[in-house]
Amino acid sequence: MEKETLWGRHFLTICCSSFFIFMTFYILAVTLPSFVLDHLHGSKQGIGLVTTVFVIAAVIFRPLTGKWLDEVNRKRLILGSLILFMVCSAAYLVVRDYYVLLALRFIHGISFGIAATATSAVVLEVIPEQRKGEGVGYFSLFMSLAMVIGPFIGLWLTTNISYNAMFIAVFVFSLLAFVCGALTAVPKASPKASTLSTWHIKRFVEPKAIPISLAGFVLAFSYGAISTFISVYAKTIGLERISSYFFIVFAAMILISRPFTGRLFDLKGEHVLVYPGMLLFIGGMVWLSAAYSAPVFLITAGIIGLGYGAILPSFQTIAIQSSPMHRRGLATSTYFVFFDLGYGLGSYLLGVVAAQTNYHVMYLIGGLVVVLSVVIYYLFHHKKQAKLAGKEGIV
């Protein structure tokens, strides 16, 4: 019966560690642009680099982490990355130069890429096999909550107290991430003998996770428009005062739906979640592109959140379950490398679309792009799965 328990101590501590990692990430994501302009006298063009160098570092080290997770002591890897993450978080208090900040962001991105990938992989060892969908759903829920709480805390501190108070909070959250990681019992990897050369691509990427990761890439590409431009879009349509509530409604729908979506995945399979989720996401984005009133603006947040909450953990679980047991660390890192790349490219390219047209067109295109994710999912996962099931039926 112990193996059937989901909400054990170690599941809670690894979820909390991930929560505090992402709290730090989202606090800095919304406050550093203003810090660069107000205190470091940076340019508007330079603001983007503060995020770009962070994402580049994370993307580089995610596949390396996937390789290390299957080859080295996982506990030491997690604790080492969390210590570096904590040191970087403390260093913001003494940064007074823009280029020093860029260097710090790159190093911080390295620690984030390792820590976020490692916790996402290790949690799989804690979740019972028959409750993978439900467990991954709850784990990603902690990240979703950080997405809402983090920006609120960061903006409140910088508006009502100071940037130093915000940086202190960032350090405290990184310390809590380390403490929770230290309290988690991390199962040892069971590496298998490999004939691959040291730098063979399969040591860094799990090929079987690539098809669903491509679908995740397209989803993240579209989601980049939500996280990056929603406050600016709200201002252009006269809804600036309620822009902060968009993510509250967005996360509330994820929170409400998560207990049901995880169980549905385990009982009925992924298709019953993915297809409706994609339709909700696409419909919400298209409706958002035509939003002019507060009710419509917030309703679309709920629709998009419901769709996103069904798709994201489903894609991650599929990536894991499609890969061999001993390569699940690599499968996790492969999925997030594609997701991060999609997020980064979407934030930039959809921003170019908005600059050339307007935000209404940008959100319309962002929604329609997800149709490609539906096609990828059907051709490279659903159809392939049905073909394999047919063969097994014949046998």
FENHUGI-V945928 format. One line per field, one symbol per residue. ss: DSSP state (H for helix, E for strand, - for the rest). burial: # if it has 9 or more other ideal C-beta (glycine too) atoms within 8 Angstrom, else .. A space follows every 50 residues. Layout:
# FENHUGI-V945928
ss = ???
burial = ???
This chain:
# FENHUGI-V945928
ss = -HHH----HHHHHHHHHHHHHHHHHHHHHHHHHHHHHHH----HHHHHHH HHHHHHHHHHHHHHHHHHH----HHHHHHHHHHHHHHHHHHHHH---HHH HHHHHHHHHHHHHHHHHHHHHHHHHH--HHHHHHHHHHHHHHHHHHHHHH HHHHHHHHHH--HHHHHHHHHHHHHHHHHHHHH----------------- HHH---HHHHHHHHHHHHHHHHHHHHHHHHHHHHHH---HHHHHHHHHHH HHHHHHHHHHHHHHHHHH--HHHHHHHHHHHHHHHHHH-----HHHHHHH HHHHHHHHHHHHHHHHHHHHH---HHHHHHHHHHHHHHHHHHHHHHHHHH HHHHHH--HHHHHHHHHHHHHHHHHHHHHHHHHHHHHHHHHHHH-
burial = .....#...########################.###..#.....##.## ####################...#..##########.######.#..#.# ##.#####################.###..#################### #####.##....#.#######.######.##..#.#..#........... ..####.########################.###.#.#..######### #####.##..######...#.##################.#....##### ####################.##..######################### #.##....############..##.#########...........
